[in-house]
């Protein structure tokens, strides 16, 4: 019997950076990392490894992602970057007026109304068909096995699972009944080390594997979701799923001090990182832990975030172009708004025009930056009965203001928080990186990229370094081990600093980078249960 607390670490601990020659998989769950590595050893490539890892993560970390969520990827294959946007859109029959008639002044966070079409299964199929080597059925076998026969719950997952039980216990609604039947033992979340099985989840993965997603988008699952939605007050229908297709997109970038930093274009929020880096790229930062350094990072993120929330949505709804937001002229204009004191941000005037992350690399030169999520932990709290599929609540981010760029509309993609990152130099890949965690993600990307490029920290140290997060107006939150003197200096610059006592708010990331000798160098965030699997 355990007499210790698996979430208590009173003494300083560290992880070492990892090295490999033939292959590497880095993600937030050791089991999932090993599953991806097994695919490479079977003759698969980095894309196969990413798909198998992603499918396994829906099983072993259901508190952060699932079959009912969305996904994005940046893939390096044969000296070229490819972007995949597998985010889903709103149901065809939803509208602002319909939501308001139900008594809401803003989009609800839970239940059927914030449910959008899941894109994750379609992302796996699309990546496999375009770049994979192994059969799609082979890639999902390990995930099916863990769902069917059980997996040992890790500490961070257990912690987040308990939070979800507490959240959903507040609702006296039949829409949440299936969640408790699927994800609890008589209303109780599993403890760290408990064996947990998900038979319905295993069956669903088998159907997806055998039909390459057809069962999910145009078969029995689509019928089930429509039937349950109609019975429980939702508006999503089978036609919403059958019409869904992923989008292949060109990643966007800025040049930062000799490197190109890449993100997926809107509707994703990766552009925030690029806008902030564009403002800061002419500054010479000497000391990472200087108040002046962190102050400028915070102010740049504020300005970029405020613009994004005013201007970013699905591209066809935007009045401002990506090029204008990333233009040199506008970046200088925004940089000039930064002073020695914290500002209360407002949008600029540009020229008009709960998540899991994984990284993989193989010995053929392929590399993948992949992220998928149900958004808020387990998502909406709605599980499609008999399938084990928890549906995402991405629709929470729509605005109910008709004039807002991200206003709710039928079959519209929302502003999206999950973002994969990638770095290149002189047309050569450095590699994938990512930091999970809602609106922390672009802030984490900025901090990790600057840790490596400006301050020459190794990948693991880049992940380990104490983080801050801007949460609105002049308020930032900092980690428990953030230097107190530095926090006081930031307060003197007008920042309202709040110390947090749990690291979960500051993201959980991974890195795989390649050096000039093709040596793979990996790191995983100490804020999670992750592992770098090497070959």
C-alpha positions in Angstrom: 0.0 0.0 0.0 1.3 3.4 -1.0 2.1 5.7 1.9 3.6 8.5 -0.2 2.2 11.4 -2.2 3.1 11.0 -5.9 2.5 14.7 -6.6 4.8 15.9 -3.8 8.4 16.7 -4.6 9.9 18.9 -1.8 13.5 18.8 -3.1 15.0 20.2 -6.3 14.9 17.7 -9.1 16.0 17.8 -12.7 15.9 15.8 -15.9 18.8 15.4 -18.3 18.6 16.2 -22.0 18.4 13.0 -24.1 20.3 12.0 -27.2 19.6 9.5 -30.0 20.7 8.6 -33.5 17.9 6.5 -35.1 14.7 7.8 -33.7 13.0 9.8 -30.9 9.5 10.3 -29.5 8.8 12.8 -26.8 5.4 13.2 -25.2 3.6 13.6 -21.8 3.1 9.9 -21.2 5.9 7.2 -21.1 3.6 4.5 -22.4 2.6 6.6 -25.4 6.2 7.5 -26.2 7.2 3.9 -26.1 4.3 3.0 -28.4 5.5 5.5 -31.0 9.1 4.2 -30.7 7.8 0.6 -31.3 6.3 1.8 -34.6 9.7 3.0 -35.7 11.4 -0.3 -34.7 8.8 -2.1 -36.8 9.8 -0.2 -39.9 7.6 2.8 -39.6 8.6 6.4 -39.8 8.2 9.5 -37.7 4.7 10.1 -39.0 3.6 6.5 -38.1 5.1 7.1 -34.7 3.2 10.3 -34.2 -0.2 8.7 -35.2 0.3 5.7 -32.9 1.4 8.0 -30.0 -1.6 10.3 -30.6 -4.0 7.5 -30.6 -2.5 6.0 -27.4 -2.6 9.4 -25.7 -6.4 9.4 -26.0 -6.4 6.3 -23.8 -3.7 7.0 -21.2 -4.3 10.8 -20.8 -8.0 11.2 -21.3 -8.0 14.1 -18.9 -6.3 16.3 -21.7 -7.4 14.9 -25.1 -9.5 12.3 -26.8 -11.1 10.9 -29.9 -13.7 13.7 -29.7 -11.1 16.5 -30.0 -9.1 18.4 -32.6 -5.5 18.2 -33.8 -2.9 20.2 -35.7 0.5 19.1 -37.1 3.6 20.5 -38.7 5.5 17.8 -40.6 9.0 17.9 -42.1 9.3 15.4 -45.0 11.9 15.5 -47.8 13.1 19.0 -47.1 9.7 20.6 -46.9 7.3 21.6 -44.2 3.6 20.7 -44.4 0.9 22.0 -42.1 -2.3 20.1 -41.1 -5.3 21.9 -39.6 -7.7 19.3 -38.2 -9.9 21.6 -36.2 -13.6 21.1 -36.4 -16.4 23.6 -37.1 -19.6 24.5 -35.3 -22.8 22.6 -36.1 -24.8 23.8 -39.1 -27.9 24.5 -37.0 -26.4 26.6 -34.3 -26.7 30.4 -34.1 -26.2 33.2 -31.7 -29.9 33.8 -31.4 -30.5 30.1 -30.6 -27.9 30.2 -27.8 -29.3 33.4 -26.4 -32.8 32.1 -26.4 -31.6 29.4 -23.9 -30.7 32.2 -21.5 -26.9 32.5 -22.2 -25.1 35.8 -22.6 -21.9 34.0 -23.5 -21.1 30.6 -24.8 -21.4 27.9 -22.1 -18.4 25.9 -21.2 -20.0 22.5 -20.7 -22.9 20.4 -22.2 -23.9 20.1 -25.8 -23.8 23.7 -27.0 -20.0 24.2 -27.1 -19.5 20.8 -28.9 -17.8 21.2 -32.3 -17.0 18.5 -34.9 -14.0 16.4 -33.8 -11.1 16.6 -36.1 -8.5 14.3 -34.4 -9.4 10.9 -36.0 -9.4 12.6 -39.5 -6.0 14.0 -38.8 -4.6 10.5 -38.1 -6.1 9.1 -41.3 -4.8 12.1 -43.4 -1.3 11.9 -42.1 -1.2 8.1 -42.6 -2.4 8.2 -46.1 -0.1 11.0 -47.2 3.1 10.2 -45.4 2.9 6.9 -43.5 4.6 3.6 -44.2 2.8 1.1 -41.9 -0.9 0.1 -42.2 -3.4 2.3 -40.4 -4.7 -0.6 -38.5 -1.3 -1.5 -37.2 -0.8 2.1 -35.8 -3.9 1.9 -33.6 -3.3 -1.6 -32.2 -1.4 -0.5 -29.1 -4.0 2.1 -28.1 -6.7 -0.5 -28.5 -4.8 -2.9 -26.4 -4.2 -0.4 -23.5 -7.9 0.6 -23.6 -9.1 -3.0 -23.6 -6.7 -4.4 -21.0 -6.0 -1.4 -18.9 -3.2 1.1 -18.2 -1.6 2.4 -15.0 -2.9 6.0 -14.3 0.0 8.4 -13.9 0.1 11.2 -11.2 -0.7 14.2 -13.3 -3.5 12.5 -15.1 -5.0 11.4 -11.8 -4.8 14.9 -10.5 -6.6 16.4 -13.5 -9.1 13.5 -13.5 -10.2 14.3 -10.0 -10.6 18.0 -10.9 -13.0 16.9 -13.7 -15.1 14.7 -11.3 -15.5 17.7 -9.0 -16.4 20.0 -12.0 -19.0 17.7 -13.5 -20.5 16.7 -10.2 -21.9 20.2 -10.0 -24.4 19.5 -12.9 -27.7 17.7 -12.4 -28.1 17.0 -16.1 -28.5 13.7 -17.9 -26.1 14.8 -20.5 -23.2 14.2 -18.0 -24.4 10.7 -16.9 -22.5 8.9 -19.6 -19.3 10.7 -18.6 -19.5 9.3 -15.1 -20.3 5.8 -16.4 -17.3 5.9 -18.7 -14.6 7.7 -16.7 -15.2 6.9 -13.1 -15.6 4.0 -10.7 -18.9 4.7 -9.0 -18.2 8.4 -9.2 -14.6 8.3 -8.1 -11.5 9.1 -10.2 -8.6 6.6 -10.3 -5.7 7.2 -8.0 -2.1 7.2 -9.3 -1.1 3.7 -10.1 -4.6 2.4 -10.5 -5.4 0.2 -13.5 -8.1 1.6 -15.6 -9.9 0.0 -18.6 -12.1 1.6 -21.3 -13.9 -1.1 -23.3 -16.1 1.3 -25.3 -13.1 3.4 -26.2 -11.3 0.3 -27.4 -14.3 -0.7 -29.6 -14.4 2.8 -31.1 -10.7 2.8 -31.9 -11.1 -0.6 -33.6 -13.9 0.7 -35.8 -11.8 3.8 -36.7 -8.9 1.6 -37.6 -10.9 -0.9 -39.7 -12.7 1.8 -41.7 -10.1 4.6 -41.7 -12.5 6.8 -39.9 -15.6 6.2 -42.1 -17.4 4.6 -39.1 -16.8 7.7 -37.2 -17.7 10.4 -39.7 -20.2 8.7 -42.0 -21.3 5.6 -40.1 -22.7 4.4 -36.8 -20.9 7.0 -34.6 -22.4 9.9 -36.6 -25.8 8.3 -36.2 -25.3 7.9 -32.4 -24.1 11.5 -31.9 -27.1 12.9 -33.8 -29.6 10.7 -31.8 -28.1 11.6 -28.4 -27.8 15.3 -29.3 -31.4 15.5 -30.3 -32.5 13.8 -27.1 -30.4 15.9 -24.8 -30.8 19.4 -26.3 -27.8 19.5 -28.7 -27.8 20.7 -32.3 -25.0 18.7 -33.8 -26.0 16.2 -36.5 -24.6 13.4 -38.6 -24.3 15.7 -41.6 -22.0 17.9 -39.6 -19.5 15.0 -39.3 -20.0 13.6 -42.8 -19.1 16.9 -44.4 -15.9 17.3 -42.4 -12.5 17.3 -44.1 -9.1 18.3 -42.8 -7.2 21.2 -44.3 -3.6 21.0 -45.6 -2.1 24.5 -45.0 1.2 26.3 -45.5 2.9 27.0 -42.1 3.7 30.7 -41.4 6.9 32.0 -40.0 9.1 34.9 -38.8 12.9 35.1 -39.0 14.3 35.5 -35.5 18.0 36.0 -35.0 19.2 33.5 -37.6 16.3 31.0 -37.2 12.8 30.7 -38.7 10.1 30.0 -36.2 7.0 28.2 -37.8 3.4 28.0 -36.7 0.1 27.0 -38.2 -1.8 30.0 -39.6 -5.2 31.2 -38.2 -7.7 30.0 -37.0 -4.8 28.9 -34.6 -3.2 31.3 -32.2 0.4 30.4 -33.1 0.6 33.8 -34.9 0.7 35.4 -31.4 4.2 33.9 -30.8 5.4 35.1 -34.2 4.0 38.6 -33.6 5.7 38.9 -30.3 9.1 37.6 -31.6 8.8 40.0 -34.5 8.6 42.9 -32.0 11.6 41.6 -30.0 14.0 40.4 -32.7 16.1 43.6 -32.9 16.7 43.7 -29.1 19.8 42.1 -27.7 18.9 40.1 -24.6 21.9 39.2 -22.4 20.3 37.9 -19.2 17.3 35.6 -19.2 16.5 36.3 -15.6 16.7 40.1 -15.8 13.5 42.1 -15.1 14.1 44.1 -18.3 14.1 40.9 -20.3 10.9 39.4 -18.9 9.2 42.8 -18.9 9.7 43.1 -22.6 8.6 39.6 -23.2 5.4 40.2 -21.2 4.6 43.4 -23.0 5.1 41.9 -26.4 2.9 39.0 -25.6 0.2 41.4 -24.3 0.1 43.3 -27.5 0.1 40.3 -29.7 -2.6 38.5 -27.6 -4.8 41.6 -27.6 -4.6 41.9 -31.4 -5.2 38.2 -31.8 -8.4 38.3 -29.7 -9.6 41.2 -31.7 -8.6 40.1 -35.2 -8.1 36.3 -35.4 -10.7 33.7 -36.4 -11.3 31.4 -39.3 -9.4 33.2 -42.2 -12.5 33.8 -44.3 -14.0 35.9 -41.5 -10.9 38.0 -40.9 -10.6 41.6 -42.1 -6.9 41.6 -41.3 -4.3 39.5 -43.1 -1.5 37.4 -41.6 1.0 39.4 -43.7 -0.2 42.6 -42.2 0.0 41.4 -38.6 3.5 40.1 -39.3 4.7 43.0 -41.3 7.9 44.8 -40.3 6.1 48.2 -40.3 3.5 46.9 -37.9 5.9 45.1 -35.7 8.0 48.3 -35.2 4.8 50.2 -34.5 3.8 47.7 -31.8 7.3 47.6 -30.3 7.3 51.4 -29.9 4.3 51.0 -27.6 6.5 49.1 -25.1 7.8 51.4 -22.3 9.6 50.7 -19.0 6.2 50.3 -17.3 3.5 47.7 -17.6 0.7 48.8 -20.0 -3.0 48.0 -20.1 -3.2 46.6 -23.6 -5.6 47.6 -26.4 -5.7 46.3 -29.9 -3.3 48.0 -32.4 -4.1 49.3 -35.9 -2.6 46.8 -38.3 -2.7 47.5 -42.1 -6.1 46.2 -43.3 -6.3 43.4 -45.6 -6.7 20.2 -20.7 -4.1 19.3 -24.5 -1.4 16.8 -25.3 1.7 17.6 -27.4 4.1 15.1 -29.0 7.2 15.3 -31.2 8.8 12.6 -33.3 11.9 12.2 -35.5 13.3 9.3 -37.4 16.6 8.3 -39.2 15.1 9.2 -42.6 15.0 12.9 -41.7 11.3 13.1 -41.0 10.1 15.1 -38.0 6.6 15.8 -36.7 5.2 18.4 -34.3 1.7 17.2 -33.3 -0.9 18.5 -30.8 -4.4 17.4 -30.0 -6.9 18.4 -27.4 -10.5 18.2 -26.0 -9.9 21.8 -24.9 -11.0 22.1 -21.3 -9.7 18.9 -19.7 -12.2 16.2 -20.7 -14.0 18.7 -22.9 -17.7 19.3 -22.8 -18.5 16.6 -20.2 -20.6 14.9 -22.9 -19.8 11.3 -23.8 -21.5 9.6 -26.8 -23.1 6.6 -25.2 -21.6 3.3 -25.9 -18.5 4.7 -27.6 -16.3 6.1 -24.8 -15.9 9.3 -26.9 -15.8 12.5 -24.8 -16.7 15.4 -27.0 -14.6 18.6 -27.0 -15.9 22.0 -25.9 -14.0 24.2 -28.4 -17.2 26.2 -29.0 -16.7 27.9 -25.6 -14.4 30.4 -27.4 -17.1 31.7 -29.8 -18.4 35.2 -29.2 -22.1 35.9 -29.0 -21.5 39.4 -30.3 -22.6 39.5 -33.9 -19.9 42.2 -34.7 -17.0 40.2 -33.2 -14.6 38.5 -35.7 -15.0 35.2 -33.8 -18.8 35.5 -33.6 -20.6 32.2 -33.5 -22.0 31.1 -36.9 -23.0 27.8 -38.6 -20.1 25.6 -39.9 -17.5 28.1 -38.7 -14.1 27.3 -37.1 -13.4 29.1 -33.9 -10.3 30.9 -32.7 -8.1 27.9 -31.7 -5.7 27.6 -28.8 -3.7 24.4 -29.7 -0.5 25.1 -31.7 2.4 22.9 -32.8 5.8 24.7 -33.3 8.8 24.1 -35.5 12.2 25.7 -36.0 14.4 25.7 -39.1 17.7 27.4 -40.0 19.0 28.1 -43.5 16.4 25.6 -44.9 17.5 22.9 -42.6 15.3 21.5 -39.8 16.2 22.2 -36.2 13.0 20.4 -35.1 9.6 20.4 -33.4 8.7 22.0 -30.1 5.4 22.7 -28.3 4.0 23.7 -25.0 0.4 22.7 -24.0 -2.0 24.6 -21.9 -4.8 26.8 -23.5 -3.8 30.5 -23.7 -0.4 29.6 -22.1 0.7 28.0 -25.4 2.0 31.0 -27.4 3.5 32.4 -24.3 5.3 29.1 -23.7 6.5 29.0 -27.3 8.0 32.4 -26.9 9.8 31.6 -23.7 11.1 28.2 -24.9 12.3 29.6 -28.2 14.0 32.6 -26.6 15.6 30.3 -23.9 17.2 28.4 -26.7 18.1 31.1 -29.2 18.8 34.1 -27.1 20.2 32.4 -24.0 21.7 29.2 -25.5 20.0 26.8 -23.0 19.9 23.2 -24.0 16.5 21.8 -24.8 15.8 20.4 -21.3 17.0 23.6 -19.6 14.8 25.5 -22.0 11.8 23.5 -20.7 12.9 23.6 -17.1 13.2 27.4 -16.7 10.6 29.0 -14.5 7.7 30.4 -16.5 5.3 33.3 -16.3 1.9 33.7 -17.8 0.1 36.9 -18.7 -3.6 36.5 -17.8 -5.1 39.9 -18.5 -4.6 43.7 -18.0 -1.4 44.0 -15.9 -1.6 40.7 -14.1 0.9 37.9 -14.5 1.1 34.6 -12.7 4.4 33.0 -11.9 5.6 29.5 -10.9 6.5 28.6 -7.3 10.2 28.5 -8.0 10.2 31.8 -9.9 12.8 34.1 -8.2 11.2 36.4 -5.6 13.6 39.3 -6.2 12.8 39.2 -9.9 9.1 39.2 -9.1 9.6 42.3 -6.9 11.4 44.0 -9.7 8.5 43.2 -12.1 6.1 44.7 -9.6 8.1 47.9 -9.6 7.5 48.0 -13.3 3.8 48.0 -12.7 3.1 44.3 -13.1 0.6 42.7 -10.7 2.4 39.5 -9.9 0.6 36.4 -8.4 2.5 33.3 -7.4 0.8 30.0 -8.1 1.5 26.9 -6.1 0.9 24.3 -8.8 2.7 24.1 -12.1 -0.3 22.9 -14.1 -1.1 26.4 -15.3 2.2 26.9 -17.1 2.1 24.3 -19.8 3.7 20.9 -20.4 6.0 20.6 -23.4 8.4 18.6 -25.5 11.3 19.3 -27.8 13.2 17.3 -30.4 16.0 19.1 -32.1 18.7 17.9 -34.6 22.3 19.1 -34.7 24.6 19.5 -37.7 25.7 15.8 -37.3 22.0 14.6 -37.4 22.1 13.8 -33.6 18.6 14.0 -32.1 18.4 15.9 -28.9 15.2 15.6 -26.8 13.5 17.0 -23.7 10.3 16.6 -21.9 8.6 19.0 -19.4 9.2 18.3 -15.7 5.6 19.6 -15.2 4.1 16.4 -16.4 4.6 12.6 -16.5 6.4 12.6 -19.8 9.3 10.7 -21.4 11.7 10.9 -24.3 11.9 7.5 -25.9 15.2 7.0 -27.8 16.6 4.6 -30.3 
